[in-house]
């Protein structure tokens, strides 16, 4: 597999490019919560096709400072994964400046199970009628840690994070706070973002789509079943295995309910914005120099979205090296099946939706069969030559279909769309700026107050992540 950004060849199983730091898989190896509650969240979030890069999580900084730089819509790495930063261990009471108004109020927020039980209902933050208790904070805090581990597991040392040492004894890459203080800052920002957007959703009479309401209603039973399959006695025990003794099932469910309501309201509100081609081009031209500094010019280079159903030959002969070859008869059988599947589609509604419905039935491509055979933002050099020749044909139009033979088998193709690379990035940057402004407006409308002195954080053994 090649890196989708710099084209570096990646070894089997490697998803984070060692040269440019780009993540090349939806879900790489995770740390805390691997295959447990984190998986349920990832699967649910992946089903929502809205832009939420701004909304999902805090950054430890004011929202206005989180705007993605023009021409760099992809997340910017905070540290270079190829450079290891030694983890600096500090006493658990340092750094703390005693400022009651920020996360340096305490050098360490760590508490044991008994302390957390006694302070579970203690309110640590308020926003209007919304309150955050220590019990609920555990979920926001450890979900922030889990999200970080999902993205950077295997490269934590590049950020100066030693998983064998407590988070409150190590300075983060910020330099002026420990990792515990950093993740606490993220958690509090995240809670404020979610609650503010949820409050705005409620104020405007926004109702969650039935699909997601049904999902949340069924989640307690799904969590329980998942916990039993993992060997836990209950869903709460599983959650506490991920998030420490202070977390509870109800706190996790409350977290998800607020998250989904605010998340969907944010996405649906932004999706109502549409920019004309002239507006996007004018924006790009106004920032052309900045885009050029990021290697982006106004060219004919395109990204394409395409669906395919892969029919591979069956049988074959495998030699000592592990290579499999197929006879002419086996290739002919695969070709016939591909034509039969195409004819089945042609005899129906001949829509993109009906094509997508056939992918999980017939396609043997594990990378796309479960999502209707869809590959999005395909670029030159990503796929095998025959596949790309069809996709990037200058005459290709939405709705085009056909069959392409590659070394993998016969691909039944459906062309969805194409976008000029420069246009797509400019449009995304415009949406990002609008999203930043929208979020900033909501946060100012719904200010939060935090009592840092009342906060307690439970411990999870980070050395077991993996």
Protein Blocks (a to p, Z undefined) as FASTA:
>chain_A
ZZfklopacdehiabdfklopacbfbdcdfehihilmmmmmmmmmmpccdfklmnocehi
afklmpccehilbacdfbdfkbccddddddfkbccehiakbmklpmbfcdcfklmmmmmm
pcfbdehjbccdfklmmmmmmmmmmmmmmmmgoilmmnopafkbcfklcccfkopacfkl
mmmmmmmmmmmmmmmmmmmmmmnopacdfklmmmmmmmmmmmmmmmmmnopabfklmmmm
mnojkbcfklmmmmmmmmmmmmmmmmmmmmmpccdfklmmmmmmmmmmmmmmnopacdfb
dcddddddddddeeijddfkopacddfklmmmmmmmmmmmmmmmmmmnopaklmmmmmmm
mmccfklmmnoopaehiaehkacfklmmmmmpmkbcehiacddddfkbccddddfbdcdf
klmmmmmmmmmmmmmmmmmmmmmmmccdddfklpccddddfklgZZ
